[in-house]
Amino acid sequence: MSEANLDRSAGRIRPRRLRSTPAMRRLVAQTRLHPAELIWPLFVREGADGPRPVTSMPGVEQHSLDSLVTAAREAVSAGVGGLMLFGVPQQRDATGTGADDPDGILNVALATVREAVGDDTLVMADLCLDEFTDHGHCGVLTTGPRGETVVDNDATLERYAAMALAQADAGAHVLGLSGMMDGQVGVVRDALDAHGRSDVVVLAYAAKYASGYYGPFRDAVESTLQGDRSTYQQDPANAAESLREVRLDMEQGADMVMVKPALPYLDILAKVADVAAQAGVPTAAYQVSGEYAQIEAAAERGWIDRDRVVLESLTAIRRAGAGSVLTYYALEVARRLNG
Ligand code: PBG
């Protein structure tokens, strides 16, 4: 093409100039991933004598206490920002008593990991009853006005308050409130403060959707849930109620808010991050088990370039407004970023 032709077809404004070399693209990149903003979800199984693979999440394991400590130390070496622990208990009951028992698997794991890592990374606890109840719901059940079984919001809050104190005692720096009960942030904040634990951070899963993307997670924690969580988690059809949830959680004292799942909900994430930023509150996002499984399954068939899609998905989540990301890829990506 002649100069004249070039001028006629594109003119003097040429956005491609800023994409011309890797050095140029690095200079103008608006989103950069860093290990410190990655949070690694980890599963620990009561009574396990070694790690066991989670079939629907290739590369993810249910840890024993020993292998959990090894993983935690690897995360510290790679500069991973935090560890989010989930317990897989052997006994479950109607009210989830294992959740606030200091000898319950999650509390033992929190104490063990905190002892191993100190303050070198953040130790976080999933604060929810679903792994500990025999019915698999995130709260305790009662009978509704028409004889139906319902999750009892306010009775569940009492369980969450007890769980929060147990997790704080075990050494968690951050409590991840994922149950989607009304008023949970305020009740947990008050319980912590009344017990002299104003130091413990509350991360509210503020906008958490009732999502099919949690399927593989249910395998990972051996969930017993029959039915679904649609009476407490949000309807995927709705956007506005996310902002309502976020505002309520911030009013109740949430230190950070989260959107979950992440990639299918980037529109929500962008709005939530805006609203939270106006209040000076950081926003996190959770790249959930189904998002992980999708990438792994397509990659296994050779249909996508796995390593590229892993970084692209996390970059998209950060670009949409998440300051930090919970991802099962945290250790791997932190190592890749470290070079
Ligand atoms: C509740 C909880 C769930 C997830 C994180 N915390 C399950 C649910 O709400 O059904 C899902 C995370 C994932 O899918 O990776 N304990």
Residues whose N, C-alpha, C, O or C-beta is under 5 A from the ligand:
A	BS01	PBG	C128 D130 S178 Y213 Y214 F217 V288 S289 G290
